[in-house]
Protein backbone atom coordinates (compact mmCIF):
# COMPACT_ATOMS: atom_id res chain seq x y z
CA UNK A 1 0.00 0.00 0.00
CA UNK A 2 1.35 3.43 -0.95
CA UNK A 3 1.47 6.06 1.77
CA UNK A 4 2.73 9.61 1.88
CA UNK A 5 3.85 12.27 4.30
CA UNK A 6 3.41 15.91 3.32
CA UNK A 7 5.04 19.00 4.77
CA UNK A 8 3.88 22.46 3.73
CA UNK A 9 6.60 25.01 4.38
CA UNK A 10 5.70 28.47 3.19
CA UNK A 11 5.19 28.30 -0.56
CA UNK A 12 6.96 24.93 -0.75
CA UNK A 13 5.44 21.49 -0.37
CA UNK A 14 7.54 18.43 0.41
CA UNK A 15 5.89 15.12 -0.42
CA UNK A 16 7.46 11.82 0.57
CA UNK A 17 5.81 8.70 -0.83
CA UNK A 18 6.67 5.29 0.52
CA UNK A 19 5.49 1.71 0.61
CA UNK A 20 4.04 0.26 3.78
CA UNK A 21 6.94 -1.53 5.48
CA UNK A 22 9.68 0.71 4.05
CA UNK A 23 9.56 3.33 6.79
CA UNK A 24 13.29 2.90 7.40
CA UNK A 25 13.98 4.02 3.82
CA UNK A 26 11.70 7.01 4.35
CA UNK A 27 13.69 8.02 7.43
CA UNK A 28 16.89 7.75 5.38
CA UNK A 29 15.32 10.01 2.72
CA UNK A 30 14.38 12.58 5.38
CA UNK A 31 17.97 12.60 6.62
CA UNK A 32 19.32 12.96 3.08
CA UNK A 33 17.01 15.93 2.43
CA UNK A 34 18.00 17.62 5.70
CA UNK A 35 21.70 17.23 4.81
CA UNK A 36 21.22 18.64 1.31
CA UNK A 37 22.06 22.35 1.43
CA UNK A 38 20.34 22.86 -1.94
CA UNK A 39 16.89 22.37 -0.36
CA UNK A 40 14.96 24.39 2.17
CA UNK A 41 14.20 21.18 4.10
CA UNK A 42 16.03 21.28 7.43
CA UNK A 43 16.52 19.09 10.51
CA UNK A 44 13.44 20.49 12.21
CA UNK A 45 11.36 19.51 9.18
CA UNK A 46 12.85 16.00 9.32
CA UNK A 47 12.01 15.79 13.02
CA UNK A 48 8.42 16.91 12.42
CA UNK A 49 7.86 14.32 9.71
CA UNK A 50 9.58 11.54 11.64
CA UNK A 51 7.32 12.33 14.63
CA UNK A 52 4.31 12.24 12.32
CA UNK A 53 5.48 8.88 10.96
CA UNK A 54 5.87 7.54 14.50
CA UNK A 55 2.31 8.63 15.33
CA UNK A 56 1.01 6.83 12.23
CA UNK A 57 2.89 3.65 13.14
CA UNK A 58 1.62 3.73 16.73
CA UNK A 59 -1.92 4.17 15.40
CA UNK A 60 -1.50 1.18 13.08
CA UNK A 61 -0.11 -0.93 15.93
CA UNK A 62 -3.05 0.01 18.15
CA UNK A 63 -5.48 -0.98 15.41
CA UNK A 64 -3.77 -4.36 15.03
CA UNK A 65 -3.80 -4.93 18.77
CA UNK A 66 -7.48 -4.04 18.89
CA UNK A 67 -8.26 -6.46 16.07
CA UNK A 68 -6.33 -9.22 17.82
CA UNK A 69 -8.19 -8.61 21.09
CA UNK A 70 -11.54 -8.68 19.30
CA UNK A 71 -10.58 -11.92 17.52
CA UNK A 72 -9.59 -13.52 20.84
CA UNK A 73 -12.85 -12.52 22.50
CA UNK A 74 -14.94 -13.82 19.63
CA UNK A 75 -13.22 -17.23 19.81
CA UNK A 76 -14.21 -17.73 23.44
N, C-alpha and C positions, 0 to 999 in steps of 0.2 A: 504494500500500500504506500503510495506517495504521500508525503507530508511536507509542510513548509513552515518556516519561521520567517516573519517579516518584521523589519525594523524601519520605521519612518523617522528620518532625521533631517529636519528642515525640509528642503525641497528634494532631498534624496530618499530613495527607498531601497533598502537592502533586502533581497529575497534569497533565502537559502532553502533549496529543495533537497529532500533526502528520502531514502527508503526506510521503512520501518525496520529496525534492527541495525541500522548503520549510523547510530547516533555518535559513535566514537569518531567516525569520519567527518561528521558535521562539526564536532568540537575541534578537530584538526583544521577544518576550513575556517572556523571562526578565528583561531589562533593565527593562521596564515594571513587573513585579512587584517587583523589588528597589527601585525608586524609590517605590513606593506605600507610604506610611507606615501605611496601614490594614491591611496584611498583616504576618505574621510572617516573610515571605520576605525574606532580606537578600542583600547582595552576595556573601557567602561561599556561600550556597545557589546563587546564579546561577553562581558560578565552578565549584562542584562539578558542577552539571548540564551546564554547557558543556564541562567536561573529559570527562564521561561521553559526551556527544554526539560529541566529537572522537574518543574511543576507538572508538565505534561506526562512525564514518565511515572511520577508518583500517582497521578490520576489514573493512568492505565493500570498500574499495579493494584490500586484500590478496587477498580472495577473487576479485575481478575479474581482478587480475593473474595469479593462479594459474590461473584458467580460460583466460585468453589464452595463457599459456605451454603449458598442456596441449593446447590447440587447435593451436598452432604445431607442437608435437612430433608430434602425430598426423597432420599433413599431410605430414610428411617421410617 
